[in-house]
Amino acid sequence: MRNLSHISLIGLAILAFLSPAAAYAERSGKGFRRVLPGGIVFPAFADGMRYNPSALPEEKARVFQATYNPPSSVEPTSHDIGLAIASADKGFGYGIGYRGDWSDEGVATYGMSIGAGVKSDIFSFGLGLNADDLSTGFAPDISLSLRGRNGKMYYQGIFNKLNTMSQLELGAGITDDKTYTLELNVSLPPWAEIAQGLSVNNYRITAAVSVFEQHFGASAISSFDTATLEHSHRFNIMFKPTSFMYVITEVAFPQRYRIALTFNF
């Protein structure tokens, strides 16, 4: 029953979001910049509420996104779905995302993210709430993000899980706002572990690049964990078949696939 109530709430939110926009979607259909997934400096607009709310107010867009991760050789019985809405205009942006993960054995997990950001000429500030498991209620982790810009350069700081383990991510990136983004990020160990000297070598380093033009685009994200020496890679290809619709396919290693449909109104 609780899962049905969650789905009903997100469904009502999507309908409320889309209904005023549907009448002029085909007429407006304007493009926006950050469709492709990236790192924390240049996330996809529809991912901003979860990964970096301070990036949301830099767009002027209204977006609905649906994603699906089918079973793979790594997780042969797992299905993941995601729904997200995001909007930004006049220096303020917000978004809400809902995700579900269920297996063929009937085990299901649901999560939600809510985020908002405001910006000035130089700085942007964001607040995020992320709950990975709603089975026991909405008890989110809190994140604060601060973003600065100097010409083509962006500088990013995100304080994750302030109410639990307090972890800092730092990043820097460059973009011309038209054809490419390039960024490098580092995730530090939790503050408690740093203070106790437990994880001085536990860092995650991420590099991301994207290139795009009017109808096509691609991005690549690679991460390396200095403690485990493990690395992961994600590759995305974007195609824009209509004036307001984007189709994104992702391949991740270890092997996993995702398809996303993004509608810009």
N, C-alpha and C positions, 0 to 999 in steps of 0.2 A: 504493500500500500504506500509506504514512504517513497519507494522508487517511482511509482506512478505519479505521486504528487510532485516530485522533482521534475519529471518530464512534462507534466501539465504546466507548471510554472514557467519553464523555459519556453514551451510552446506559445504560451500567451505573450511572453515578452517578445518573441520573434514576430508574432502577428502584429503586435502594437508597433513594432519597429518598422515592419515592411509596408503596412497598409497605406500610410500617407505617401510613401515613396513610390509605390508600384505604378501610380497613375502617370508619373513623369519619368520613369526609369529609362524607357527607350528614347525619350526626347533628350534627356540630359546626357546620360552615359559618359560623363567625363572620366578621364583616367586619373590615376593617382600613382604615387611613386613607389611605395614600399609594399609590393604584393608578395615578393619572394621571401621565404624564410632566411634569416641571417643570424648574427650573434646578438649580444645585448645592446650594442650600439645602434644597429640598424635591423631591428626585428621586423617581421611582417606586421603590417598594421593590425591585422586580425589577431595577432599573438601578443600585442603590446600590453593588454591588461594583465597577462600572466607573467611575462618576462621583463617588461620595462614600461610602466605606465607613463614615465616622463617623456617617452617618445611619441605618445598618442597625439598631443596637441600640435605637432608639427605638420600634420596633414590637414586637408580640408576635404573630408570624404565621409561617406556613410556606407557601411559594409556589413554584409551577412556572409558567413562562411560555414560550410559543412565539410567535414573530413571523415575518411574511413581508412583504417588500417586492417587489411585482411590477414588471416592466418598465414604464417610463414614457416620455413624449416626450423627457425629458432623457437617460435611459439606457435606450434601447429594447431592449437585449439582456441587461440585468443582472437577476439574481435574488438577493435577500438573504434569508437565514434566520437566526433567532436562537433559542437555547434557554437558559434561565436557571433556576436554583434558588436560593432564599434562605430563610433561617430566622433567627429572633431570639426570644430569651426571656431574662428575668432579667438584663438589662443586657449581653448579648452577642449579636452578630449576625454572620452570614457568608453568603457567596454565591459561586457560580461561574457564569460565562456563556460560551457558545460561539457563535460566529457564522461564517457562511460566505457568500461572495459569488462567484457564478459567472456566466459569460456563455454565450450560445448558441454562441459559438465554442469553448467548452471550457476557457477560462481560469478558474482558481479560486483564491481566497484564503481562508484560514481564520485566525481569531483567537480568543483566550481571555482572560478576565478572572477574577481571583480576589481577593476582598476580605474583610476582617473588621474589626469594630469593637467597642469596649467603652465603657461610659458610667458616669458617676457622677451625682450629683444635678444638677450644674451643667454639667459638661464631657463631651464624647465625643471619642474618639480612634480613628482608622482607618488601616489599611494596605492598599494596593491594588497588585496586579501586573497589568499590561495588556500583552498581546502582540498586535499587530495582524496579524502575519504569522507563521504557524507553519511555513512551508515550509522554513526553515533551523533549526528547533528552537525551543524555548521560551526566548526571551531578552527578558523583559518590562521595560517601564518601571515604575519604582517611584514610588508616590505616598503622601504622608502627609497626613492631614486632621485638623483640630482644629475642634471645634464647641462653642459656648457658648450658653446659654439664660438669659434674664431675663424671666420672665413669658411673654407671648405672642411676645416677640422672640427670634429666633435669629441668631447671628453665625457666619460660616463662613470658614475659611481652608483652602486646599488647595495643597500643594506638589507639582506634577506633574513627572514625568520627572526625579527627583532624580539619577538615574545618567547622564543625557544632557544635556538642555538647561535643566533647572531653571526652571520657570515657575510663578508664583504666581497663584491665583485667590482673590478676596475676594468675600463676599456677605453680605447681611442680608435677613431676611424676617420676616413676621408671620403667625400663624395662630391660629385658635381651636381647632384639633385636631378640628373637627367638620364645618365647612361650607366653609372657604376657606383658601387660601394666597396670599401675595403676596410677591414677592422681587425684588431688584435685585442684579446681579453684575457684576464687572469682571475681565477676564483681562489681566494685565500682560504686557509683552514678556518673552522669556527674559532671565535675569539677565546672561548674557554680552553680549547686545546692549545692555542698559541700561548696563553698565559701559563699553562702548566708544562709547556715544552713537549707536548705529546705528538704534535703533527707538524713539525717545522718544515718537513719536505712534502707535505700533502697539498699540492697545488694542481689546478686544472687550467691548462692553457688552451685557448680556442682562437682559431683564425677563420675568418669568413670573407668571401668575396662574391659579388653578384654583378651581372651585366644584363642590361635590358634595353629594349627599344619599344616601339609602339605596340607590336603584336607578339614579340617573343622575348624570352629571358631565361637566365640560368643562374644558379647559385651553388656554392660548395661551402660546407662547414666542416672543419676538422678539429678534433679535441684530443689532448694528450694529458694523462694523469701521471704526475711525477712520482706518486707513491706506489701505484700498482704497475706502472709502465704500460698501461692499456691505452689504446687509441681507438677513436671512432670517427666515422666519416658519413656525411649526408650530402646527397646531390639532388638538386631540384631543377626541373624544366617547366617553364611557364609558357602557355599558349593562350592568346586572347581571341576567341572565335567571334565575339560580338563586341559592341561598343561598351558593354557594362559587365561582361562575364569573363572570368579568368579560370583556366584549368591548370592545376599544378600537380605534377607527379613527382614523388620523392622515392629515392632508393637509399636505404641506410645500411651501413655495415658495422656490426654484424647484421646479417641479411634481414631486412624488414622493408615493407613497402607502404606508401600512403598516397592517397589521391585526395585533392582538395578542390572544391568549387567555391570561388569567391565572386560575389556580386556587389558591384559598386553602384550606388544610387545617388 
